[in-house]
Amino acid sequence: MGLFDFLSDKGEKQPVQPTTTPTGGNTDFFGNNANAADTTAAGDTYTVVSGDSLSKIAKNHYGDASKWHQIYEANKSTIGSNPDHIEVGQVLTMPKM
């Protein structure tokens, strides 16, 4: 069915109706439940690849290489005491900024 077929249909079709109605002020702009627990509250994850550094990851993910400190703080238990020593295959949690 093309655009002009719909326009020349003489109004036989009804507009699409929403399947659910919002429940008041408990939804955000997109209709998501604002009170639901956010499963990504800790942020996204990133798997380290060859040639990565925390500053490169921060630059690519946040657009600011100086945010590597936040990545390190969120992943101290995974990275260890040396932020310069990340290993290929490590899965890092990317904190929300």
C-alpha positions in Angstrom: 0.0 0.0 0.0 1.5 3.3 -1.0 1.0 6.8 0.4 -1.5 7.8 -2.2 -3.5 4.6 -1.6 -4.0 5.6 2.0 -5.0 9.1 1.1 -7.6 8.0 -1.4 -9.0 5.4 1.0 -12.0 7.6 1.8 -11.5 7.4 5.6 -12.3 3.8 6.0 -9.3 3.1 8.2 -9.1 4.4 11.8 -5.9 5.9 13.3 -3.8 3.6 15.4 -4.9 3.8 19.0 -2.3 3.4 21.9 -2.4 -0.1 23.4 -1.9 1.3 27.0 -2.5 4.6 28.6 0.1 6.3 30.8 -0.5 5.9 34.5 -0.2 9.5 35.4 3.1 11.1 36.6 5.0 7.9 37.0 6.4 7.8 33.5 9.3 9.7 31.8 9.1 11.4 28.4 9.3 8.1 26.6 6.6 6.4 28.6 9.0 4.3 30.7 8.1 3.6 34.3 10.1 6.2 36.2 9.9 4.2 39.4 11.2 1.0 38.0 14.7 -0.1 39.0 17.2 0.9 36.3 19.1 -2.2 35.3 21.9 -0.1 33.8 22.3 2.2 36.8 25.9 1.2 37.0 26.4 2.0 33.4 27.4 0.1 30.3 30.2 -2.4 30.0 33.2 -2.3 27.8 35.6 -5.2 26.9 39.2 -4.1 26.7 40.9 -4.7 23.4 44.6 -4.6 22.3 46.0 -1.1 22.4 43.4 0.3 24.9 44.2 2.5 27.9 41.8 4.0 30.3 42.2 7.4 28.8 41.6 6.1 25.3 38.4 4.3 26.5 37.3 7.5 28.3 37.9 9.6 25.2 35.9 7.2 23.0 33.1 6.6 25.4 32.7 10.1 27.0 34.6 12.4 24.6 37.0 13.4 27.4 40.2 11.5 28.1 40.5 13.0 31.6 37.5 11.0 32.8 39.7 7.9 33.0 39.7 8.4 36.8 36.0 7.7 37.0 36.4 4.5 35.0 39.3 3.4 37.2 37.4 4.1 40.4 34.4 2.1 39.2 36.6 -0.9 38.2 39.4 -0.9 40.9 38.5 -4.5 41.9 38.9 -5.6 38.3 42.0 -3.6 37.4 43.9 -3.7 40.6 46.2 -1.1 42.1 47.8 0.0 38.8 45.5 1.9 36.5 48.0 1.6 33.7 47.7 -2.2 33.7 44.5 -3.3 32.0 44.4 -6.6 30.2 42.8 -7.6 26.9 39.4 -9.2 27.6 38.7 -7.4 30.9 35.1 -6.3 31.1 34.9 -2.8 32.6 31.8 -1.1 33.9 31.4 2.3 32.4 29.9 4.7 35.0 27.1 7.1 34.0 28.3 10.6 33.6 
